[in-house]
Amino acid sequence: QVQLVESGGGLVQPGESLRLSCVASGSIFSPYWLGWYRRAPGSQRELVAQISSVVNTNYVDSVKGRFTISRDGAQNTLYLQMNSLKPGDTALYYCNVKYLHLGTWSDYWGQGTQVTVSS
């Protein structure tokens, strides 16, 4: 079992920055993908950014150049640095871990942290 706890959300004005953190406890096996997803009111959950066990990264087009995903393996922490925030980034942000172990994919989610961008 893997537990994920997000933090770092809040209310900010357009153009400001936030850094989200996700602390993972439990065993995560390689290969894996660590990701941030978000769900805006009335919308489907979407992938924001992912980083793999071999440090490949993916970003949704709307955040490229503004958001950076990173991880601290020693502290089992995943980060999402969000710069130049826009009202359209307002959403509940979730941390996700997917890994393959003994031929089976496992998938874990955090509870989410709210990001609100408003003037």
SEZAGU-238862 format. One line per field, with one value per residue: residue number from 1; residue in one letter; x, y negated, z of N, C-alpha, C, CB in turn. Coordinates in Angstrom, 3 decimals. Each point is the difference from the previous one (the first is absolute). Glycine has a CB too. Example, Ala and Ser with C-alpha at 12.3 -4.5 7.8 and 13.67 -1.06 7.14 Angstrom:
k = c(1, 2)
r = c(a, s)
n.px = c(13.190, 1.542)
n.py = c(5.690, -2.223)
n.pz = c(7.800, -1.966)
ca.px = c(-0.890, 0.820)
ca.py = c(-1.190, -1.190)
ca.pz = c(0.000, 0.060)
c.px = c(0.900, -0.770)
c.py = c(-1.200, -1.090)
c.pz = c(0.000, 0.730)
cb.px = c(-1.892, 1.184)
cb.py = c(1.173, 0.628)
cb.pz = c(1.246, -2.145)
This chain:
k = c(1, 2, 3, 4, 5, 6, 7, 8, 9, 10, 11, 12, 13, 14, 15, 16, 17, 18, 19, 20, 21, 22, 23, 24, 25, 26, 27, 28, 29, 30, 31, 32, 33, 34, 35, 36, 37, 38, 39, 40, 41, 42, 43, 44, 45, 46, 47, 48, 49, 50, 51, 52, 53, 54, 55, 56, 57, 58, 59, 60, 61, 62, 63, 64, 65, 66, 67, 68, 69, 70, 71, 72, 73, 74, 75, 76, 77, 78, 79, 80, 81, 82, 83, 84, 85, 86, 87, 88, 89, 90, 91, 92, 93, 94, 95, 96, 97, 98, 99, 100, 101, 102, 103, 104, 105, 106, 107, 108, 109, 110, 111, 112, 113, 114, 115, 116, 117, 118, 119)
r = c(q, v, q, l, v, e, s, g, g, g, l, v, q, p, g, e, s, l, r, l, s, c, v, a, s, g, s, i, f, s, p, y, w, l, g, w, y, r, r, a, p, g, s, q, r, e, l, v, a, q, i, s, s, v, v, n, t, n, y, v, d, s, v, k, g, r, f, t, i, s, r, d, g, a, q, n, t, l, y, l, q, m, n, s, l, k, p, g, d, t, a, l, y, y, c, n, v, k, y, l, h, l, g, t, w, s, d, y, w, g, q, g, t, q, v, t, v, s, s)
n.px = c(0.838, 1.350, -1.084, -0.072, 0.381, -0.830, 1.587, -0.600, -3.299, 0.046, -2.054, 2.449, -1.177, -0.326, 3.121, 0.147, 1.901, -1.987, 2.736, -2.739, 1.814, -1.088, 1.332, 0.079, -0.669, 1.001, 2.374, 0.091, 0.632, 1.884, -2.361, -1.116, -1.505, 0.922, -2.947, -0.291, -3.015, -0.937, -2.878, -0.147, -2.531, -0.876, 2.652, -0.186, 1.729, 1.792, 2.375, 0.662, 2.204, 0.420, 2.682, 0.245, 1.235, 1.456, -0.897, -2.694, -0.902, -2.801, -0.352, -3.131, 1.302, -0.677, 3.185, 1.943, 1.751, -1.156, 1.319, 3.063, -1.526, 2.407, -0.177, 1.426, 0.740, 0.397, -3.207, -1.278, 0.031, -1.707, 1.175, -2.642, 2.665, -3.250, 2.158, -2.510, -2.502, -1.747, -2.388, 1.095, 1.348, -3.209, 0.861, -0.680, 3.460, -0.770, 3.082, -0.509, 2.048, -0.497, 1.929, -0.196, -0.244, 0.378, -0.560, -1.201, 0.094, 0.304, -1.971, 1.242, -2.221, 1.770, -2.676, 1.085, 2.112, -2.833, 2.142, -2.187, 1.671, -1.895, 1.323)
n.py = c(1.205, -2.229, -1.621, -2.076, -2.115, -1.973, -2.018, -2.364, -0.794, -2.969, -1.443, -0.462, -2.691, 1.573, 0.930, 2.321, 2.191, 2.091, 1.523, 2.091, 1.202, 2.731, 0.699, 2.750, 1.201, 2.605, 1.327, -2.447, 3.116, -1.817, 1.158, -2.003, -1.650, -1.913, -1.037, -2.666, 1.471, -2.960, 1.146, -3.194, 0.254, 2.511, 2.230, 3.006, -0.043, -1.842, 2.009, -2.902, 1.934, 3.115, -0.236, 2.953, 1.040, -1.961, -3.121, 0.737, -3.072, 0.877, -3.264, 0.754, -1.410, -1.333, 0.352, -0.524, -1.923, 0.599, 2.687, 0.499, 3.041, -0.255, 2.825, -1.132, 3.353, -1.234, -0.367, 2.815, -3.245, 0.537, -3.142, -0.686, -2.428, -1.163, -2.299, -1.717, 0.807, -0.405, -0.617, 2.710, 0.829, 0.102, 3.242, 1.072, -0.134, 3.288, 0.228, 2.132, 2.031, 1.211, 2.269, 2.049, 1.751, 2.811, -1.292, -2.831, -2.931, -0.371, -2.403, -1.595, -2.287, -1.755, -0.235, -1.655, -2.167, -1.749, -0.960, -2.548, -1.223, -2.510, -2.785)
n.pz = c(0.000, -1.934, 2.804, -2.605, 2.668, -2.802, 1.814, -1.806, 0.064, 0.287, -1.181, -2.431, -0.895, -2.753, 0.509, 2.369, -0.425, 1.159, 0.692, -0.443, 2.429, -1.281, 3.217, -2.016, 3.034, -1.681, -1.127, -2.296, -1.446, -1.822, -1.957, 2.194, -2.069, 2.683, -1.319, 1.278, -0.706, -0.092, 0.594, -1.433, 1.955, -2.115, -0.278, -0.306, 2.626, -2.161, 0.655, 1.633, -0.918, -0.716, 1.665, -1.596, 2.456, -2.337, 1.657, -2.380, 0.917, -1.317, 0.190, -0.523, -2.690, 2.812, 1.072, -2.811, 2.100, 3.115, 1.107, 0.934, 0.305, 2.255, 1.147, 2.570, -1.294, 2.847, 0.300, -1.754, -1.749, -2.784, -0.107, -1.528, -0.090, -0.421, -1.547, -0.409, 2.588, -2.652, 2.014, -1.382, 2.969, 1.233, 0.750, 2.712, -0.670, 0.029, 1.025, -2.476, 1.542, -3.135, 1.694, -2.327, 2.972, -1.930, -3.439, 1.537, -1.623, 3.330, -0.928, 2.894, -0.480, 2.022, 1.104, -2.681, 0.735, -0.705, -2.408, 0.939, -2.763, 1.674, -0.970)
ca.px = c(-0.838, 0.683, -0.804, 0.465, -0.554, 0.348, -0.071, 0.536, -1.012, -0.433, -0.604, 1.009, -0.440, 0.609, 1.410, 0.769, 0.518, -0.211, 0.665, -0.706, 0.821, -0.703, 0.868, -0.435, 0.478, -0.231, 0.968, -0.277, 0.917, 0.267, -0.184, -1.146, -0.314, -0.546, -0.679, -0.970, -1.228, -0.881, -1.400, -0.663, -1.451, -0.727, 0.872, 0.602, 1.362, 0.980, 1.403, 0.732, 1.419, 0.453, 1.424, 0.162, 1.132, 1.220, -0.006, -0.718, -1.083, -1.062, -0.831, -1.104, 0.450, -0.384, 0.901, 1.398, 0.719, -0.404, 0.036, 1.116, -0.143, 1.287, -0.127, 1.117, -0.083, 0.436, -1.084, -1.256, -0.880, -0.233, -0.303, -0.465, 0.219, -0.950, 0.267, -0.897, -1.300, -1.123, -1.286, -0.292, 0.695, -0.782, -0.438, 0.497, 1.174, 0.209, 1.236, -0.274, 1.118, -0.286, 1.211, -0.135, 0.712, -0.410, -0.936, -1.265, 0.079, -0.685, -0.398, -0.385, -0.351, -0.144, -1.324, -0.104, 0.218, -0.711, 0.700, -0.933, 0.694, -1.040, 0.337)
ca.py = c(-1.205, -1.286, -1.146, -1.248, -1.174, -1.230, -1.271, -1.124, -0.740, -1.235, -1.047, -0.939, -0.880, 0.328, -0.360, 0.456, 1.369, 0.938, 1.286, 1.110, 1.124, 1.252, 0.930, 1.384, 1.004, 1.324, 0.428, -0.294, 0.819, -0.427, -1.355, -0.726, -1.355, -0.886, -1.042, -0.953, -0.153, -1.022, 0.000, -1.288, 0.159, 0.293, 0.583, 1.295, -0.039, 0.033, 0.094, -1.259, 0.286, 1.307, 0.290, 1.446, 0.494, -0.327, -1.470, -0.592, -0.848, -0.387, -1.093, -0.414, -1.182, -1.266, -0.376, 0.056, -1.253, -0.646, 0.971, 0.951, 1.125, 0.534, 0.918, 0.171, 1.406, 0.250, -0.365, 0.528, -1.149, -0.471, -1.420, -0.670, -1.439, -0.642, -1.421, -0.735, 0.658, -0.625, 0.468, 1.311, 1.045, 0.287, 1.399, 0.872, 0.679, 1.304, 0.735, 1.368, 0.912, 1.259, 0.801, 1.369, 0.918, 1.400, 0.096, -0.687, -1.434, -0.533, -1.389, -0.623, -1.409, -0.786, -0.594, -1.233, -1.304, -0.975, -1.174, -0.995, -1.163, -1.012, -1.345)
ca.pz = c(0.000, -0.063, 0.412, -0.600, 0.671, -0.710, 0.705, -0.759, -0.734, 0.621, -0.824, -0.477, -1.082, -1.302, -0.134, 1.144, -0.038, 1.096, -0.151, 0.616, 0.446, 0.248, 0.718, -0.167, 0.944, -0.559, -1.008, -1.402, -0.781, -1.377, -0.512, 0.524, -0.426, 1.024, -0.755, 0.540, -0.763, 0.576, -0.408, 0.168, 0.155, -1.223, -1.030, 0.281, 0.514, -1.078, 0.367, -0.089, -0.209, 0.463, -0.041, 0.091, 0.781, -0.735, -0.062, -1.125, 0.476, -0.928, 0.486, -0.855, -0.749, 0.629, 1.095, -0.445, 0.182, 1.257, 1.096, -0.005, 0.911, 0.446, 1.131, 0.915, 0.343, 1.386, 0.913, -0.553, -0.197, -1.358, 0.001, -1.209, 0.059, -0.909, -0.171, -0.907, 0.109, -0.674, 0.545, -0.570, 0.759, 1.195, 0.009, 1.066, -0.534, 0.605, -0.221, -0.435, -0.213, -0.693, -0.175, -0.472, 0.895, -0.189, -1.100, 0.289, 0.249, 1.166, -0.266, 1.272, -0.084, 1.214, 0.233, -0.767, 0.606, -0.821, -0.516, -0.514, -0.553, -0.165, 0.431)
c.px = c(0.863, -0.986, 0.639, -0.686, 0.504, -0.079, 0.472, -1.017, -0.377, -0.651, 1.093, -0.602, 0.641, 1.435, 0.872, 0.372, -0.444, 0.851, -0.799, 0.995, -0.888, 0.998, -0.585, 0.584, -0.403, 0.999, -0.498, 1.060, 0.193, -0.395, -1.245, -0.164, -0.586, -0.652, -0.849, -1.162, -0.797, -1.417, -0.578, -1.500, -0.661, 0.814, 0.484, 1.379, 0.978, 1.412, 0.661, 1.462, 0.327, 1.500, 0.168, 1.219, 1.327, 0.025, -0.445, -1.146, -0.991, -0.799, -1.175, 0.392, -0.260, 0.938, 1.468, 0.650, -0.360, 0.139, 1.214, -0.253, 1.384, -0.238, 1.271, -0.086, 0.341, -1.126, -1.341, -1.010, -0.044, -0.419, -0.625, 0.177, -0.874, 0.260, -1.000, -1.399, -1.105, -1.302, -0.391, 0.722, -0.739, -0.577, 0.423, 1.109, 0.271, 1.381, -0.339, 1.298, -0.520, 1.315, -0.335, 0.836, -0.579, -1.127, -1.320, 0.246, -0.804, -0.143, -0.504, -0.212, 0.023, -1.399, -0.196, 0.288, -0.558, 0.919, -1.053, 0.788, -1.060, 0.497, -1.101)
c.py = c(-1.240, -1.064, -1.260, -1.167, -1.246, -1.198, -1.096, -0.776, -1.276, -0.924, -0.981, -0.858, 0.447, -0.512, 0.472, 1.476, 0.785, 1.229, 1.037, 1.093, 1.214, 0.954, 1.396, 0.876, 1.366, 0.275, -0.318, 0.710, -0.604, 1.116, -0.668, -1.330, -0.728, -1.154, -0.921, -0.089, -1.140, 0.173, -1.365, 0.231, 0.229, 0.639, 1.377, -0.195, 0.111, 0.123, -1.356, 0.261, 1.368, 0.066, 1.492, 0.363, -0.221, -1.485, -0.529, -0.828, -0.280, -1.115, -0.185, -1.325, -1.307, -0.437, 0.010, -1.367, -0.728, 0.929, 0.912, 1.085, 0.512, 0.931, 0.010, 1.429, 0.290, -0.269, 0.500, -1.104, -0.383, -1.465, -0.415, -1.495, -0.638, -1.498, -0.622, 0.607, -0.835, 0.470, 1.389, 1.145, 0.369, 1.402, 0.656, 0.841, 1.269, 0.543, 1.451, 0.774, 1.233, 0.764, 1.418, 0.896, 1.395, 0.107, -0.713, -1.487, -0.339, -1.508, -0.596, -1.494, -0.649, -0.587, -1.304, -1.240, -1.052, -1.156, -0.925, -1.228, -1.043, -1.347, -0.560)
c.pz = c(0.000, 0.453, -0.550, 0.703, -0.710, 0.937, -0.934, -0.810, 0.724, -0.999, -0.386, -1.105, -1.318, -0.081, 1.139, -0.137, 1.223, -0.254, 0.764, 0.370, 0.224, 0.642, -0.102, 1.100, -0.525, -1.104, -1.403, -0.825, -1.384, -0.949, 0.574, -0.716, 1.205, -0.731, 0.834, -0.983, 0.629, -0.538, 0.314, 0.139, -1.352, -1.097, 0.412, 0.618, -1.163, 0.574, -0.202, -0.342, 0.573, -0.051, 0.237, 0.845, -0.725, -0.361, -1.359, 0.559, -1.136, 0.641, -0.958, -0.645, 0.739, 1.119, -0.413, 0.098, 1.276, 1.201, -0.156, 1.026, 0.362, 1.183, 0.816, 0.493, 1.436, 0.983, -0.501, -0.228, -1.472, 0.083, -1.325, 0.228, -1.067, -0.011, -0.958, -0.013, -0.624, 0.646, -0.517, 0.675, 1.275, -0.073, 1.305, -0.624, 0.798, -0.364, -0.327, -0.154, -0.724, -0.097, -0.402, 0.899, -0.163, -1.027, 0.186, 0.230, 1.251, -0.182, 1.304, -0.195, 1.379, 0.080, -0.768, 0.824, -0.958, -0.383, -0.607, -0.433, -0.338, 0.472, 0.891)
cb.px = c(-1.806, 1.528, -0.770, 0.403, -0.119, -0.848, 0.376, 2.059, -0.851, 1.812, -2.262, 1.866, -0.280, -2.270, -0.744, -1.157, 1.971, -2.354, 2.272, -2.087, 1.665, -1.606, 0.755, -0.174, -0.167, -2.432, 0.780, -1.069, -0.712, 1.892, 1.162, 0.311, -0.406, 1.760, 0.009, 1.813, -0.031, 1.946, -0.230, 1.807, 0.048, -1.400, 0.717, -1.284, -0.740, -1.531, 0.058, -1.572, 0.565, -2.111, 0.627, -1.094, -1.510, 0.086, 1.827, 0.623, 1.550, -0.120, 2.002, -1.735, -0.423, -2.329, -1.665, -0.559, 0.109, -1.576, -2.521, 1.596, -2.247, 1.223, -1.601, 0.054, 0.544, 2.342, 1.291, 0.417, 0.509, -0.670, 1.887, -1.680, 2.387, -1.730, 2.424, 1.972, 0.778, 1.318, -0.711, -0.382, 2.148, -0.544, 0.161, -2.266, 0.961, -2.478, 1.272, -2.082, 1.205, -1.950, 1.161, -0.402, 0.481, 0.676, 1.055, -0.939, 0.286, 0.913, -0.596, 1.287, -1.399, 2.451, -0.007, -1.649, 2.084, -2.156, 2.157, -1.862, 1.919, -1.764, 1.331)
cb.py = c(1.226, 0.765, 1.186, 1.139, 1.222, 0.990, 1.123, 1.259, 2.135, 0.233, 0.256, 1.606, -1.929, -0.085, -1.935, -1.704, -0.792, -0.849, -1.094, -0.544, -1.571, -0.351, -1.815, -0.340, -1.609, -0.145, 1.817, -2.259, 2.046, -1.498, 0.691, 1.108, 0.718, 0.654, 1.531, -1.326, 2.473, -1.600, 2.496, -1.181, -1.467, -1.862, -2.290, 1.044, 1.023, -1.385, 2.449, -1.047, -2.459, 1.060, -2.335, 0.246, 1.703, 2.348, -0.009, 1.925, -1.042, 2.327, -1.133, 1.196, 1.262, 0.549, 0.924, 1.891, -0.162, -1.415, -0.076, -1.798, 0.616, -2.080, 1.404, -2.473, 0.489, -0.601, -2.008, 2.159, -0.814, 2.333, -0.401, 1.859, 0.273, 1.800, 0.399, -0.620, 1.116, -0.145, -2.385, -1.145, -0.818, -2.432, 0.120, 0.069, -2.200, 0.436, -1.540, -0.769, -0.845, -1.010, -1.411, -0.761, -1.863, 0.509, 2.101, 2.112, -0.467, 1.850, 0.510, 1.745, 0.480, -0.524, 1.052, 1.132, 0.805, 0.629, 1.322, 0.854, 1.424, 1.739, -0.353)
cb.pz = c(1.212, -1.895, 2.098, -2.239, 2.222, -2.146, 2.235, -0.091, -0.944, 1.657, 1.138, 0.597, 1.629, -1.072, -1.261, 1.422, -1.315, 0.397, -0.263, -1.313, 1.072, -1.966, 1.587, -2.482, 1.961, 0.575, 1.533, 0.542, 1.274, 0.756, -2.087, 2.218, -2.427, 1.741, -1.864, 1.227, -0.658, 0.223, 0.398, -1.333, 2.039, 0.585, -0.684, -1.901, 2.195, -1.455, -0.625, 1.660, 0.077, -0.784, 0.820, -2.243, 1.033, -0.913, 1.679, -1.549, 1.709, -1.004, 1.092, 1.455, -2.086, -0.577, 1.584, -1.539, -2.429, -1.304, 0.195, -0.738, -0.991, -0.796, -1.295, 0.700, -2.311, -0.632, 0.688, 1.157, 2.322, -0.816, 1.599, -0.564, 0.862, 0.426, 0.455, -1.411, 2.079, -2.159, 0.170, -2.110, -0.934, 0.248, -2.518, 1.247, -0.771, -0.079, 1.568, -1.168, 2.073, -1.337, 1.676, -2.391, 1.648, 2.368, -0.447, 1.003, -2.473, 1.500, -2.429, 1.281, -2.019, -0.025, 2.254, -1.423, 1.261, 1.126, -0.454, 1.500, -0.934, 0.289, -2.100)
